Amino acid sequence: MKISLLQVNTVVGDLAGNADRIVAGTYEASRYRPDLIVAPELSLTGCPPRDLLLQAGFITRSIAVLDDLAARLAGAPPVLVGFAEPKSAGTTRPLFNAAALLRNGVVERTFQKTRLSFGPLDEGRYFKPAAEEPEPFLIGKKTVGVSIGEEVLCGHPAPDVIVNLAASPFAAGKQRLREEALSRLARENRVAVVSANLVGGNDDLVFDGRSVAFSADGTLIGRGTAFAGDIVTVNLASPIPQAAVPDDPAPEAEIWQALVLGTRDYIHKCGFTSVHLGLSGGIDSSLVAAIAARALGPENVLGVLLPSPYTSTESVEDAQELAENLGIRTCSIPITPMMEAFDCALAEIFTGLSRGIAEENLQARIRAVILMAISNKFGSMLLSTGNRSETAVGYSTLYGDAAGGLAVIADLPKGTVYRVARWLNMKEHVIPGRVLEKPPSAELRPGQTDQEVLPPYDLLDAILHRHIDCLESPDEIIAAGYPDETVRRIVKMVERAEFKRRQAPPGIRVSERAFGTDWHMPIAAKPWWH
């Protein structure tokens, strides 16, 4: 039996466009004469469709497009397509996360998901689980069991092959675990297993493709390209690897590819063609600029230097060197005159008060005003450059450096920012060496460094990992050997910064516990552990 897996990049809500993508993939795959073609989970609607699924017109239209798709594929091999299925004709609720078998020009039958997954797709908000496992169907004399999503168990006696339609959001290190689980499922049940996974960025989520096929002894015989569209065709009768694209599982390589794809798709799917960012000469803006240049082409990236009286000569030089290395355009707009204008305007109301954080934050907000003016004037999207460590503790200025349409590295701890940057420099020297060595600083006053307010980033990231990713309380973190006062101060900063995170631009998710998608904390709440 020969199966083709369509690794397609869909657009949420673009029902007709997604149907066209499936048709194009089907006819391309048909050249290999497969017995069955499989498109990913929710590939017709795009994923995640979120509250579009609550709109009756969207569901009605999607069913009409599905019927039309079946007619268009009348001459093709059978195709499985992921879609949202209403419980009965003429209704829109409840919905099932489902797969449709398109054969001989019609929707021959459908298969409903029985086990909803928890996590970023928020399936319980939109779907009901089916009461019974779907019965297998026949392709020739072979029985095919259908599963949807990350739970690919089959409740019926083992078929000849389990076909899985997946929309598995990327997280660093997840693919290895996924492949181990599918290989074990194949080996323990003595059944071939194939999984067609979505690819592309949609809002904060990135789908990494890497569709896979395993023979009945658990051998990997096919793997799709990572972070790119692909068609994987395998002959399940052969246990020999046939289309297994090499994969780099290094965390830095995965994260880099995810951020590049996520940035490219977010910008293009939102209707933009160019981006700009404040280029400070620091590590965060350097990495964001490198990602943007790779994602969109350097000609579509503008680095804006916004020096103040406190900006060091070295920072300006580093920003200019980075821009030259990347081939991106730059402009320089000193903010000193605007700082002086604000000082004059606020002099009376601030009389008798010492300079402090209000004046420092004004600098960040002046920069944001300029950057947003550029966005409005030229139709370019502003990229925010804050990292996860800063976002967690609120070490950013609301309506200042937190402004933008996309926060590219908002899910990268500061230590990971450095690791990805060093990995990138090993491939191609892009980021100036001084950027990787100098102490991080916002440069809002003379001699300022991040460590005046924050503990060393390796300690900060370790505490944040335990509190955010592992959900440990301050007492549990302290019991693990971390300093009492530091832990309590950091956790308090995380809680107090919740209102800032609610107003931040979306960030690209690369972990299993990203702010926004995976983090739902109250703002107006008293910490239970005090």
N, C-alpha and C positions, 0 to 999 in steps of 0.2 A: 504494500500500500504506500502510495506517495502522497505527501501532504506539503502544502505551501503555507507559510505563515506570513501574513501581510503586516509589516511593522510600519504603520502609517502615522503621520503627524497631522492630527486633526485640529480643527478650530471649534471651540465651544460655540454652539448655537448656529453654526454654518451647516445646516442640514443638507442643502443641495450641494455645497462644496465638498462636504465629507463624503456624500454619496459618489460624487465624481472621483474623489481620491480612491475610494474602494473599487470603483469600476476600473480605473487606470491600473491599480495594483493587480486586480483580478486578471485583466487581459495580459499584463506583463507576466504574471505567474503561469498563465495558461500555456505559455511557450514551453514549459517544462512538463506539460501533460500530467498535472497532479490529479489524484482522485478526489481530493477535498482541499478547499482553500479556507483559511481561518483569519478573520480580522479581529482586532482586540475588543475588549470589554468597552461598552458605551462608545464605540467608534463612530456610530451614526450621529449621536448627539454632540460628541466631543466630551472630554472629561477633565475636570468635574463640571457637570452642568449646573450644579447647585440649585438655586431657587428658580431657575428656568423650569425645573421640573414641577413647580407649583402652578405654572401657567397652563391652563387648559388648552389654549390655542397652540402652544408649543408642542404638547403631546399629540394633539390631533394632526398637526402638520407633520410631525415626525413619522407617524404611522402611514400617512399618505406617501411620504418620500420613501419609506421602506418598501411599500407595495410597488412603487415605480422602479425602485432599485432592482427588485426581484425580476420585473419584466425586462429591464435592460440587460440582465445577466442570464437571459433564457438560454443562450447558446454556450454558456460557460459551465465549468464543473460546479458541483454543489459548493455553496459558500455559507459559512457561519458568520453572522454579523452581530455585534453587541448593540443593544438598544434599550430603551425604557418602555416596558409593556404595561398598559392598563389591565386591570383584572378581567374586564369583559368589554366587548365592543360597545362603543357609545359612552363609555365612562373614562374618567381621567385619574381617578383615585379609587383604591390604592394602586400603587405602581410596583412592578417587579423589575429588578435588575435582570435582564434577560438576554438570550441569544436567539436569533432567528435563523432557521435553515432555509436558504433560498435554493430551490431546485426546480428546473423545468419552467421557469418564469413566474413562479408563485412562492409565497411564504408557506412552505410545506408544513412546518410545525415550529413551536417555540420551546425554549427551555428556561426555567426560572431558577434564580439563585436561591439556595436554601439556607445558607449561612452568611449573614451580613458581617462585614468586617468593621472593626472599630478603627478610628484613625482619621486621617485628613480628608477622606472622601465623605465622612459624615453620613453614611448610608442609612442609618436609622431614622434620620430626619425625613427621608424621601421614599424609602422602599420598605416593603413588607417581605419577610422571608417566605418562600414557598413551603407548603406543608410537606411535600413529598419530593424525594430525589427524582430528577428527570430520568425517564427510561432511555436507554441507549437507542441509537438508530443504526441502520445498515448502510454501508457503502460497499456494494457488491456483496460478498459473503462475510465481510468484516463488521463486527459490532463496535460502535463508537460511543463512548460515554462523554458527556459534556459537563464541564464544570466552569464556573465563572468566579473570577477574583482569586485571592491569595489562598483560599482554602480549596484545594483541588481533590479532596477525598471523594470517593464514589461509593454510595450506599448499596448499589446493586452488585451482583456477582461480577467479578472483574471482566470488562470487555476486552477486545483486542487492543484498543488504544484509548487513552484518556486525552481528550482535547480540552485545553484550558484557554479561556479568553481572559486576558489580564489587563488591568490598568494599575500597575504597581508603581506608586510614586517613589522616586529615587531617594535613598539615604545612603550615606557613605558606608560601605561594608556590607550592604544588604544583599547584593547580587550573589556573593559567595554562599550565604546562608540559604538563599532561594534555590540555587542550583543543587546544593546538598540535599535539601528537602525533596525536590523533585526527583533527583536520582534515587534517593532512598525509597520514595513512593513507587517508582518503576521497579526497582530491584525486589522489594518485599512483596509486591503483588504480581510480579512477572508479567508486566504489561507495559507497552510503550506509552510514553507521556510526552506530549508536545504542548507548548505554551506560547501563544502570540501576545506579546506585550506592546502597549502603546509607547510611542516616542514623541518627545516634544515638550515645550514649556507652555503651561497654561496658568496664568496668574502667578502664584507663588510656588506652584508645584512643577517639578520636572519629572518626566517619564523617560527612562533611559533605554528603552528598547531591550536589546540583548535577549530577544526571543530565543527559546531553547527547545531542543528535542533530545529525548533519551530513549535508547533501545530498552527492550524488556529486561536486560541485565543491569540497567543503570548506567550504561556508557553514554557519555555526551556525544551525540552524532551531529548536532547542529547548533549554532549560536549566531544570532544576528549581530550586526554592527552596534556598538555602543553609541548612544546619543546621536543617531542618524537614522533616516529611513532605510529600509532594507526589505528584501523578500528572501525568506529562508525556505528552501525546498529540500526535503529529505525523503529517502526511501526507507521505510521502517523495516523492510525485510533484511536490510543490511546493518549489522552492528558496527560497521566501520565508520569513523568520523568522516562526514562528507562535506559539511558546510559550516564548520565551527570557526568563526572569525576569531583570531587571537584577541585577548582582552587584557588590559592593564588594570589589575585590581588595586594598585597603590592608592591610598586615600587621596593623596595630593592630585594624582592624575584624574581620578573620578570627579573630585570636587571641581577641578579646573574645567573639565568638559561640561559638567552640569551647569556651572555658572555661565559659561559661554553660550550654551544652548538656551538656557533660561533667559538670559539677557536678550539674545537675538530674537527669540520668539515673542517675548513680552513687548519689545519695542515694535516689531513688525505687526503683530496681531492687534496692537493698540492703534495702529495706523501711523506710526512715526517712522522716519527714515534716518534721523540723526539724533545725537545726544551730546550733552556737554556736562562738565563737572568742574568743581573748584579743585584746582591742582595746587596742593600745599607744599609738595616736596616731602610729605610723610609717607609711611608705608601703606596706609589704607587707600588714599587717593591714587597712589602709584599702582596698586594691584587692580583697583576698579578701572583705571584708564587702560591697563593692559588687557583686561577682560573685554572691555568695550571695543577696543581696536580689533581684537581677534573676532569678536562677534559680528561687528557691523562694517569692518574695514576702517583703516585709519582716517580716510578722507571724510568719514561721517562722524568723527569725534573731535570736539573742541575742548581743550584744556584752558580754564580761565584762572590766571594768577591774580590774586587779590591781596597784595602785600599791605601790611600795616606798619607802623613804626616799630613793632616788636618782631616782625618777620626777619629772620636772619638771612644774611647773604647766602649762606650755604643752602638754605631751603629753596631760595629762588633758583640757584644754580642746579640743584638736584631736580627740581620740577622741569627746568628747561632741558636738562640732559635726558630725562625720561621721555619727554615729548619728542626729542630728536631720535631717540632709540626706537620709539613706536611709530614715528612718522605722522603724528597727529598735529593738527593746527593748534596754535596758542594765541591768546591775547592777554595783556596785563592791564588791570584797572586798579590803581592804588586807592585804598579806602580812607587814607588820612584826612582828606578834605571833608568827607562825610562824617567821620568821627568827630571832627572839630565842630561841624554844624550841629550835631546832636548834643555835644557838650554845651554849646551855647544855648540851644533851645531848652535844655533841662536844668540850666544853671540855677534858676530861681527856685524851682521846686526841690532841687537837691541841695540847697544851701545848708552848710553846716554838717553835711554827711560825707564820710570818707569814701573814696573810690573803692569799688569792690566788684562783686560778681555781676551786678547790673551793668556796669560799664563793659565788662568782659563779654557778656552775652550780647550787648549791642553790636559788637564787632561781628559776631557770627550772624546776627540778623541783618546787618548792613550787607554782608556778603550774600545772604539769601535773597534779599531784595534785588540785587544786581543780577544774580543767576536766574531768578524767575523772570526778570525783565527780558533777558536774553531768550528765555524759553518762549515768552509771549511774542516777541518780535520776530523770531526766526522759526517758530514751530518746532523747536527741538526739545526733547525730553531731558530734564535735569536728573542726573543720577546722584543719589545720596551715597556717602562713602563711609557711614558708620558701621562698626563691626558689632558682633554679638556681645562681647564683654562690655562695651560702652552702653549698648542698648539695654542690657540687663540692669545696670546700676544707675541708669539715667545720666551718664556722663556725656551729655550732649545738650544742645540748646534747642528748645522747642521754637519752631518758626525760624531757626537758624540753620546749623549744619544738619539738622534732622529733616530739612525740607527736601522735596524731590518727588519724582514720579515712581522711582524704583530704588530700593535699597539693596544694591547688588550683593554685598557681603554681610548682610545683617544677621545671617545664621552662622558666621564664622567667628569663633573665639579668636582673640588677638594672637595667641600662639599658633593657631592654624593659619592665620593670615601670613605670618612670617614663614611657616613651613611651605605653604603653596608658593609664596614669592621666591623662596630659595630653590624649590623644585623647578619653577619656571626658568630661573636664571641658569640652571644646569642644562636646560634644553637650548636656551637662547638668551644671551646676556641682555636683559631689558631694563631691570631696575638697578639704579646706581648703587654701588656697594655701600656708600655712606648712609643711604636710606635704611639699609638693613642693620646698621650698627649704631646709629645715634639714638639717644633716649627719646621715646615718644613725647611729643609736646603739642599742645594746641596753640602755643605762641600767642597768647592773649595778654601777656605781661612779661616783663623782662625775666629771663632765666627760668620760666615756668616749665615743669615736667609733669607728666601724668601721675608719677609716683608721689607727688605732694598730696594728692587726694586719694589715690588708689594704692592698694598693696602691689607688690610686684605681680606682673601679669600671670606668671606661672602659678602663683598662689591664688590669685583671683580666679583664674580659669578653673582650677581644681575645686575651689569652694562652689563656684557657680555650677559646675558639672554635677556635683553631689546634690545641690539644692534643686536645680531645674530638671536635669535629666533623670536623676535617681530619686527625686522627690524626698530627700532627706531633710529632716528638721534641723534647726541650729544645734540642738543638743546631740543629735546623732552625728553631725559633722564634727562637733567639738570632741565627742567621744572617740572619733577616728584619729585624733591627734592634731587637729587644727586649732590655732590660737583663738581662745574664747572671744576676746573683744573684737578681733578682726571679723570673725564669723558673724557675730550678731550685728555688727555695723553693716556688713555687706548684704546680709539678708534683709535688713531694714531698708537699705537703698533699693534693693530689687522691688520690694513692696511699694515704696513711695514713688517709684518711677512708672507704675502701671499706667497712669494717665498719659504719660508721654508716649508709651508704646501704642496706645489706642489711636494716637493721632499721627503715627509714623507711616511712611509709605510702605507698601508691601515689600517683603524681602524674599529672596529665592531660598527655598527650603532644601537643605542638604543633610539635615539630621532627622532623627526620629522625634525630636521635641523642640520644634521651632516656635518662636513667639508668633501669636496670631492663630495659625492653623492648629497647633497642638497645645496651646496655652490659653486657658480661659479663667482668669483670675478676676475677682471683684476689684473695683477701684476704691469705693467708699466702704472700707472694712477695717476692723481693728485686728491686728495680728494676734492670732490665738496663742502664740508661744511666749508673748511678753509676760 
